[in-house]
Amino acid sequence: MTGAPPLTPAELRRYARHFSLPGIGEAGQRRLKGARVLLVGAGGLGSPAALYLAAGGVGVLGLVDDDRVDETNLQRQVLYGTSALGRPKDEAAAERLHDLNPHVQVERFATRLTSGNALDILRDFDVIVDGSDNFPTRYLVSDACVMLGKPDVYGAIFRFEGQVSVFAAPGAPCYRCLFRDPPPRELVPSCEQAGVLGVVPGVIGSLQALETMKLITGVGEPLTGRLLMFDGLPMRFRELPLRKDPECPVCGENPTIRELIDYEAFCGTAAPSDDDGVEWSARTLHRQVPAGNQVQLVDVREPWEWSICRLDNAVLIPLRELPRRFGELDPGRTVVTYCHTGQRSLVARHFLLAQGFADVRSLRGGVEGWALEIDPEMTRY
């Protein structure tokens, strides 16, 4: 950690409830003030983590996020209010954190974390809090933390469940020790597909903040070598012991990955060519339909999504109904399946090909991609 600067009279009053805590006291509070913590993602996990780290007196908080506040964020991303809609998250978050605690300095990185910038951004921070929601970024953060010798406070959520651990600390396993390889893209539902109860990231993000403060102050036992699993429905916590994998390609005895790689390609999420035989971009579909091509558009979303927005001349067959309704489609025509972001439609494409359909494409990016590339006036959700 960086130095332990003295506390001002105003800070002594603000943090008074910390001073009587065993292991914290004024010395621990000074360590918090001298610490630099980077939050990768200012969304569902990053919101509660940022609020509690700022309230607790961490001296410098870095925020990496290039997104803007959307109405669907407000159900769980408690850093933002309705007045922040449409604003850059890093900007809105910095204002909220400064209002919460003007003694905390916020450093903003309005960019996507990539293999090209990760080491430069992470290098100047003491602890990295991973609040990302995708596998490429999780692998990137973990690998970068191993290479830089920084602890990686990991968190993940799914519906009513969550996980927390501390990776890449001295002697601790890294993310790859737990998940050597990413799951296939088509098996990973996005947040809008799977859903998440808004309070669950609040629980997990708060635990990440707690682990971060423990690492900084040295109090308690951090979650190194342990994966804490939370299930909100039965209200149960379980713990899974983790060990450092001696054959891990990054932190093992003979590492084979010594520099950051292409994580989109590694996780199978790299954007393919405009027409790769599997997916069509929104622009390709936009060109094909006016050209008079015989395209059947199949919307595999749910009826409530269809009611918000849809593509012209599409037929609604929710993915769960496709096995009994695919007979409504002509297997001799080109079929283009689409959903919200392009994952369910890939599953639908695979199913239709297995039923003998000759030419099935998935709309890359779904209606979200269509709105961004073709129709910015389309209602997004």
RODO-2510 file (C-alpha; in nm, 4 decimals, decimal comma):
residues 381
     n   res          X          Y          Z
     1     m     0,0000     0,0000     0,0000
     2     t     0,0963     0,3627    -0,0308
     3     g     0,1775     0,5772     0,2701
     4     a    -0,0470     0,6311     0,5725
     5     p    -0,1149     1,0061     0,5779
     6     p    -0,2483     1,1809     0,8881
     7     l    -0,6194     1,2429     0,9310
     8     t    -0,7696     1,5909     0,9393
     9     p    -1,0038     1,6963     1,2228
    10     a    -1,2985     1,6584     0,9824
    11     e    -1,1893     1,3033     0,8986
    12     l    -1,1452     1,2181     1,2649
    13     r    -1,5078     1,3117     1,3216
    14     r    -1,6365     1,1376     1,0082
    15     y    -1,4684     0,8031     1,0756
    16     a    -1,5125     0,8025     1,4544
    17     r    -1,7084     0,4742     1,4524
    18     h    -1,4064     0,2967     1,3022
    19     f    -1,1639     0,4002     1,5739
    20     s    -1,2982     0,1689     1,8436
    21     l    -1,2850    -0,1373     1,6165
    22     p    -1,0095    -0,3863     1,7037
    23     g    -0,7610    -0,3997     1,4188
    24     i    -0,8799    -0,0736     1,2618
    25     g    -0,8426     0,2276     1,4889
    26     e    -0,6732     0,5423     1,3719
    27     a    -0,3825     0,3494     1,2184
    28     g    -0,6159     0,1400     1,0041
    29     q    -0,8101     0,4476     0,8982
    30     r    -0,4880     0,6133     0,7904
    31     r    -0,4041     0,3060     0,5830
    32     l    -0,7445     0,3361     0,4166
    33     k    -0,6766     0,7015     0,3412
    34     g    -0,3433     0,6132     0,1854
    35     a    -0,4846     0,3332    -0,0308
    36     r    -0,5633     0,3406    -0,4015
    37     v    -0,8425     0,1058    -0,5134
    38     l    -0,9510     0,0483    -0,8736
    39     l    -1,3067    -0,0570    -0,9558
    40     v    -1,3395    -0,2303    -1,2922
    41     g    -1,7024    -0,1625    -1,3786
    42     a    -1,9356     0,0864    -1,2120
    43     g    -2,2489    -0,1253    -1,2517
    44     g    -2,4366    -0,3667    -1,0279
    45     l    -2,1316    -0,4804    -0,8299
    46     g    -1,9282    -0,1652    -0,8629
    47     s    -2,2084     0,0551    -0,7305
    48     p    -2,2298    -0,0813    -0,3726
    49     a    -1,8558    -0,1448    -0,3624
    50     a    -1,7822     0,2157    -0,4604
    51     l    -2,0325     0,3593    -0,2139
    52     y    -1,8975     0,1660     0,0845
    53     l    -1,5322     0,2160    -0,0058
    54     a    -1,5893     0,5891    -0,0425
    55     a    -1,7909     0,6070     0,2778
    56     g    -1,5201     0,4086     0,4550
    57     g    -1,2484     0,6541     0,3611
    58     v    -1,0415     0,4906     0,0885
    59     g    -0,8198     0,7740    -0,0308
    60     v    -0,8351     0,7216    -0,4060
    61     l    -1,1007     0,5333    -0,5996
    62     g    -1,0426     0,4626    -0,9666
    63     l    -1,3426     0,3896    -1,1887
    64     v    -1,3128     0,2085    -1,5230
    65     d    -1,6373     0,2264    -1,7203
    66     d    -1,7231     0,3604    -2,0651
    67     d    -2,1002     0,3038    -2,0448
    68     r    -2,3881     0,5460    -1,9956
    69     v    -2,6677     0,5205    -1,7407
    70     d    -2,9696     0,3382    -1,8816
    71     e    -3,3145     0,3091    -1,7253
    72     t    -3,2766    -0,0678    -1,6866
    73     n    -2,9667    -0,0080    -1,4704
    74     l    -3,1566     0,1671    -1,1940
    75     q    -3,3094    -0,1530    -1,0548
    76     r    -2,9684    -0,2579    -0,9176
    77     q    -2,7020     0,0077    -0,9873
    78     v    -2,7590     0,2222    -0,6806
    79     l    -2,4882     0,4758    -0,7640
    80     y    -2,7319     0,6406    -1,0041
    81     g    -3,0698     0,8053    -0,9901
    82     t    -3,3249     0,8934    -1,2556
    83     s    -3,1588     1,2316    -1,3062
    84     a    -2,8442     1,0528    -1,4282
    85     l    -3,0130     0,8792    -1,7231
    86     g    -2,8054     0,9114    -2,0386
    87     r    -2,4982     1,0445    -1,8600
    88     p    -2,1575     0,8726    -1,8664
    89     k    -2,1368     0,6417    -1,5666
    90     d    -1,7912     0,7552    -1,4618
    91     e    -1,9097     1,1176    -1,4531
    92     a    -2,2332     1,0506    -1,2625
    93     a    -2,0581     0,8119    -1,0231
    94     a    -1,7830     1,0628    -0,9432
    95     e    -2,0412     1,3283    -0,8520
    96     r    -2,2299     1,0888    -0,6244
    97     l    -1,9133     0,9683    -0,4508
    98     h    -1,7881     1,3232    -0,4002
    99     d    -2,1211     1,4125    -0,2421
   100     l    -2,0989     1,1056    -0,0188
   101     n    -1,7429     1,1803     0,0900
   102     p    -1,5561     1,4868    -0,0397
   103     h    -1,2347     1,3571     0,1218
   104     v    -1,2123     1,0781    -0,1369
   105     q    -1,0428     1,1424    -0,4704
   106     v    -1,2034     0,9759    -0,7750
   107     e    -0,9941     0,8984    -1,0814
   108     r    -1,2023     0,8308    -1,3923
   109     f    -1,1187     0,6045    -1,6848
   110     a    -1,3978     0,6403    -1,9399
   111     t    -1,2711     0,3520    -2,1454
   112     r    -1,3018    -0,0197    -2,1945
   113     l    -1,0344    -0,2236    -2,0186
   114     t    -0,8300    -0,4008    -2,2864
   115     s    -0,5077    -0,5958    -2,3229
   116     g    -0,3532    -0,2746    -2,4531
   117     n    -0,4328    -0,0516    -2,1540
   118     a    -0,4910    -0,2854    -1,8564
   119     l    -0,1363    -0,2970    -1,7211
   120     d    -0,0979     0,0803    -1,7438
   121     i    -0,4291     0,1441    -1,5663
   122     l    -0,3956    -0,1217    -1,2946
   123     r    -0,0284    -0,0551    -1,2187
   124     d    -0,0805     0,2479    -0,9929
   125     f    -0,3469     0,0911    -0,7695
   126     d    -0,3092    -0,1254    -0,4594
   127     v    -0,6217    -0,3398    -0,4854
   128     i    -0,8343    -0,4210    -0,7907
   129     v    -1,2083    -0,4822    -0,7471
   130     d    -1,3536    -0,6758    -1,0406
   131     g    -1,7129    -0,5675    -1,0925
   132     s    -1,7256    -0,6781    -1,4564
   133     d    -2,0095    -0,8833    -1,6034
   134     n    -1,8301    -1,0789    -1,8757
   135     f    -1,5695    -1,3523    -1,9022
   136     p    -1,3124    -1,1732    -2,1214
   137     t    -1,2764    -0,8934    -1,8652
   138     r    -1,2573    -1,1353    -1,5717
   139     y    -0,9719    -1,3268    -1,7323
   140     l    -0,8040    -1,0014    -1,8325
   141     v    -0,8252    -0,8557    -1,4800
   142     s    -0,7004    -1,1754    -1,3170
   143     d    -0,4072    -1,2197    -1,5569
   144     a    -0,3071    -0,8536    -1,5225
   145     c    -0,3260    -0,8760    -1,1417
   146     v    -0,0989    -1,1825    -1,1412
   147     m     0,1523    -1,0087    -1,3660
   148     l     0,1499    -0,6931    -1,1538
   149     g     0,1287    -0,8631    -0,8140
   150     k    -0,2040    -0,6978    -0,7258
   151     p    -0,4904    -0,8664    -0,5336
   152     d    -0,8049    -0,9219    -0,7430
   153     v    -1,1260    -0,8961    -0,5395
   154     y    -1,3628    -1,1012    -0,7533
   155     g    -1,7409    -1,0956    -0,7535
   156     a    -2,0055    -1,2466    -0,9800
   157     i    -2,3854    -1,2705    -0,9749
   158     f    -2,6546    -1,4804    -1,1402
   159     r    -3,0256    -1,4417    -1,0667
   160     f    -3,0504    -1,4963    -0,6880
   161     e    -2,6909    -1,6138    -0,6401
   162     g    -2,3426    -1,4702    -0,6146
   163     q    -1,9766    -1,5505    -0,5557
   164     v    -1,6866    -1,3675    -0,3908
   165     s    -1,3167    -1,4486    -0,3596
   166     v    -0,9752    -1,2841    -0,3518
   167     f    -0,7491    -1,3977    -0,6353
   168     a    -0,3862    -1,3269    -0,7213
   169     a    -0,2811    -1,2266    -0,3677
   170     p     0,0551    -1,3718    -0,2547
   171     g     0,0234    -1,7501    -0,2445
   172     a    -0,3405    -1,7388    -0,3535
   173     p    -0,4889    -1,8991    -0,6667
   174     c    -0,5957    -1,6843    -0,9579
   175     y    -0,9209    -1,6879    -1,1544
   176     r    -0,7741    -1,9379    -1,4019
   177     c    -0,7032    -2,1818    -1,1184
   178     l    -1,0795    -2,2007    -1,0666
   179     f    -1,1922    -2,1661    -1,4292
   180     r    -0,9140    -2,2820    -1,6604
   181     d    -1,1298    -2,2347    -1,9718
   182     p    -1,4321    -2,0115    -2,0364
   183     p    -1,7710    -2,1716    -2,1060
   184     p    -1,9079    -2,1727    -2,4616
   185     r    -2,0599    -1,8353    -2,5489
   186     e    -2,3990    -1,9836    -2,6319
   187     l    -2,4261    -2,1316    -2,2804
   188     v    -2,3713    -1,8005    -2,1040
   189     p    -2,6966    -1,6047    -2,0602
   190     s    -2,6666    -1,2314    -2,0343
   191     c    -2,8110    -1,0322    -1,7452
   192     e    -3,1245    -0,9407    -1,9402
   193     q    -3,1806    -1,3060    -2,0340
   194     a    -3,1211    -1,4651    -1,6945
   195     g    -3,2370    -1,1720    -1,4838
   196     v    -3,1001    -1,0673    -1,1471
   197     l    -3,2765    -0,9606    -0,8303
   198     g    -3,1545    -0,6063    -0,7720
   199     v    -3,0470    -0,6605    -0,4119
   200     v    -2,8158    -0,9545    -0,4956
   201     p    -2,5381    -0,7403    -0,6487
   202     g    -2,5817    -0,5200    -0,3435
   203     v    -2,4925    -0,8148    -0,1209
   204     i    -2,1984    -0,9288    -0,3343
   205     g    -2,0614    -0,5804    -0,4058
   206     s    -2,0746    -0,4986    -0,0336
   207     l    -1,8780    -0,8161     0,0423
   208     q    -1,6203    -0,7104    -0,2169
   209     a    -1,5871    -0,3758    -0,0392
   210     l    -1,5430    -0,5570     0,2924
   211     e    -1,2713    -0,7824     0,1502
   212     t    -1,0956    -0,4795     0,0049
   213     m    -1,0945    -0,2957     0,3363
   214     k    -0,9635    -0,6088     0,5112
   215     l    -0,6774    -0,6319     0,2637
   216     i    -0,5880    -0,2666     0,3160
   217     t    -0,6045    -0,2663     0,6964
   218     g    -0,4784    -0,6203     0,7538
   219     v    -0,7690    -0,7049     0,9822
   220     g    -0,9401    -1,0457     0,9704
   221     e    -0,8911    -1,3273     0,7212
   222     p    -0,9339    -1,2408     0,3523
   223     l    -1,1059    -1,4816     0,1133
   224     t    -0,7778    -1,6030    -0,0351
   225     g    -0,7987    -1,9717    -0,1225
   226     r    -1,1721    -1,9675    -0,0579
   227     l    -1,4780    -1,9109    -0,2769
   228     l    -1,7778    -1,7766    -0,0855
   229     m    -2,1060    -1,8719    -0,2544
   230     f    -2,4340    -1,6989    -0,1725
   231     d    -2,7850    -1,8192    -0,2542
   232     g    -3,0487    -1,5638    -0,1648
   233     l    -3,3538    -1,7900    -0,1954
   234     p    -3,2791    -2,0236     0,0991
   235     m    -3,0521    -1,7471     0,2424
   236     r    -2,7477    -1,9679     0,2571
   237     f    -2,3741    -1,9084     0,2397
   238     r    -2,1378    -2,1898     0,1488
   239     e    -1,7617    -2,1956     0,1196
   240     l    -1,5510    -2,3869    -0,1298
   241     p    -1,1774    -2,4266    -0,0620
   242     l    -0,9566    -2,3332    -0,3575
   243     r    -0,5973    -2,4288    -0,4227
   244     k    -0,3333    -2,2768    -0,6416
   245     d    -0,3037    -2,4880    -0,9557
   246     p     0,0641    -2,5738    -1,0139
   247     e    -0,0166    -2,6169    -1,3846
   248     c    -0,1996    -2,2838    -1,4191
   249     p    -0,0753    -2,1175    -1,7391
   250     v    -0,0501    -1,7794    -1,5644
   251     c     0,0338    -1,8287    -1,1953
   252     g     0,1566    -2,1902    -1,2014
   253     e     0,5073    -2,3266    -1,1596
   254     n     0,5850    -2,2994    -1,5304
   255     p     0,3621    -2,0248    -1,6702
   256     t     0,3107    -2,0194    -2,0446
   257     i     0,1164    -1,6922    -2,0564
   258     r     0,3559    -1,4113    -1,9713
   259     e     0,1777    -1,1241    -2,1418
   260     l    -0,1834    -1,0221    -2,1904
   261     i    -0,3616    -1,1972    -2,4775
   262     d    -0,6695    -1,1420    -2,6966
   263     y    -0,9375    -1,2227    -2,4389
   264     e    -1,2298    -1,1791    -2,6775
   265     a    -1,0815    -1,4496    -2,9005
   266     f    -0,9927    -1,6684    -2,5998
   267     c    -1,3524    -1,6553    -2,4738
   268     g    -1,5044    -1,6913    -2,8196
   269     t    -1,6642    -1,3480    -2,8128
   270     a    -1,4565    -1,1760    -3,0794
   271     a    -1,6679    -1,0164    -3,3491
   272     p    -1,6676    -1,2348    -3,6620
   273     s    -1,6701    -1,1048    -4,0182
   274     d    -1,9799    -0,9296    -4,1490
   275     d    -2,1171    -1,2521    -4,2992
   276     d    -1,9469    -1,5581    -4,1528
   277     g    -2,2199    -1,8104    -4,2370
   278     v    -2,3454    -1,8007    -3,8780
   279     e    -2,4391    -1,4402    -3,8056
   280     w    -2,5501    -1,1399    -4,0052
   281     s    -2,4749    -0,7914    -3,8865
   282     a    -2,7594    -0,5432    -3,8679
   283     r    -2,6222    -0,3734    -4,1779
   284     t    -2,6195    -0,6994    -4,3733
   285     l    -2,9806    -0,7717    -4,2797
   286     h    -3,0746    -0,4150    -4,3675
   287     r    -2,9272    -0,4648    -4,7143
   288     q    -3,0801    -0,8074    -4,7724
   289     v    -3,4454    -0,7289    -4,6976
   290     p    -3,4911    -0,4336    -4,9410
   291     a    -3,3089    -0,6367    -5,2066
   292     g    -3,6097    -0,8665    -5,2189
   293     n    -3,4363    -1,1664    -5,0692
   294     q    -3,6712    -1,4237    -4,9214
   295     v    -3,5833    -1,3744    -4,5557
   296     q    -3,7948    -1,5027    -4,2682
   297     l    -3,7374    -1,2963    -3,9547
   298     v    -3,7990    -1,4937    -3,6348
   299     d    -3,8084    -1,3109    -3,3017
   300     v    -3,7216    -1,5614    -3,0256
   301     r    -3,7669    -1,3191    -2,7357
   302     e    -4,0486    -1,3190    -2,4845
   303     p    -4,3831    -1,1471    -2,5542
   304     w    -4,3066    -0,8656    -2,3071
   305     e    -3,9894    -0,7856    -2,5018
   306     w    -4,1801    -0,7965    -2,8338
   307     s    -4,4241    -0,5418    -2,6942
   308     i    -4,1389    -0,2937    -2,6333
   309     c    -3,9793    -0,3081    -2,9783
   310     r    -3,9577    -0,5399    -3,2812
   311     l    -3,8366    -0,5595    -3,6382
   312     d    -4,0826    -0,5179    -3,9224
   313     n    -4,2283    -0,8353    -4,0791
   314     a    -4,0950    -1,0583    -3,8021
   315     v    -4,2849    -1,3472    -3,6473
   316     l    -4,2712    -1,4006    -3,2712
   317     i    -4,1784    -1,7548    -3,1638
   318     p    -4,0217    -1,7448    -2,8158
   319     l    -3,7222    -1,9751    -2,7820
   320     r    -3,9048    -2,1975    -2,5333
   321     e    -4,1851    -2,2498    -2,7872
   322     l    -3,9623    -2,3171    -3,0880
   323     p    -3,9497    -2,6994    -3,0478
   324     r    -4,3272    -2,7218    -3,1004
   325     r    -4,3708    -2,4322    -3,3439
   326     f    -4,0808    -2,4586    -3,5893
   327     g    -4,3232    -2,6175    -3,8377
   328     e    -4,4670    -2,2703    -3,8934
   329     l    -4,1465    -2,1766    -4,0794
   330     d    -4,0427    -2,2605    -4,4355
   331     p    -3,7202    -2,4672    -4,4256
   332     g    -3,6447    -2,3728    -4,7852
   333     r    -3,6105    -2,0005    -4,7181
   334     t    -3,3361    -1,8092    -4,5403
   335     v    -3,4280    -1,7753    -4,1730
   336     v    -3,2812    -1,4986    -3,9578
   337     t    -3,3351    -1,5417    -3,5843
   338     y    -3,2950    -1,2513    -3,3461
   339     c    -3,3297    -1,1710    -2,9763
   340     h    -3,2145    -0,8868    -2,7522
   341     t    -2,8350    -0,9145    -2,7837
   342     g    -2,7785    -1,2195    -3,0048
   343     q    -2,7308    -1,5133    -2,7684
   344     r    -3,0720    -1,6792    -2,7609
   345     s    -3,0879    -1,6413    -3,1382
   346     l    -2,7701    -1,8500    -3,1742
   347     v    -2,9362    -2,1290    -2,9765
   348     a    -3,2441    -2,1014    -3,2007
   349     r    -3,0239    -2,1163    -3,5119
   350     h    -2,8544    -2,4346    -3,3917
   351     f    -3,1928    -2,5948    -3,3212
   352     l    -3,3376    -2,5072    -3,6627
   353     l    -3,0333    -2,6404    -3,8462
   354     a    -3,0757    -2,9683    -3,6563
   355     q    -3,4338    -2,9844    -3,7860
   356     g    -3,3157    -2,9694    -4,1489
   357     f    -3,3369    -2,5977    -4,2245
   358     a    -3,0893    -2,5193    -4,5015
   359     d    -2,9928    -2,1582    -4,4323
   360     v    -3,0281    -2,0043    -4,0853
   361     r    -2,8496    -1,6923    -3,9651
   362     s    -2,8537    -1,5144    -3,6294
   363     l    -2,8723    -1,1357    -3,6067
   364     r    -2,5507    -1,0302    -3,4374
   365     g    -2,6240    -0,7981    -3,1484
   366     g    -3,0012    -0,8546    -3,1709
   367     v    -3,2389    -0,5617    -3,1512
   368     e    -2,9800    -0,3788    -2,9414
   369     g    -2,7351    -0,3940    -3,2320
   370     w    -3,0100    -0,2974    -3,4769
   371     a    -3,0896     0,0120    -3,2712
   372     l    -2,7237     0,1129    -3,2546
   373     e    -2,6438     0,0548    -3,6233
   374     i    -2,9708     0,1111    -3,8113
   375     d    -3,2503     0,2679    -3,6087
   376     p    -3,1362     0,4943    -3,3225
   377     e    -3,4998     0,5917    -3,2633
   378     m    -3,5936     0,2351    -3,1682
   379     t    -3,6955     0,1955    -2,8058
   380     r    -3,4161     0,0185    -2,6134
   381     y    -3,4432    -0,1743    -2,2915
***
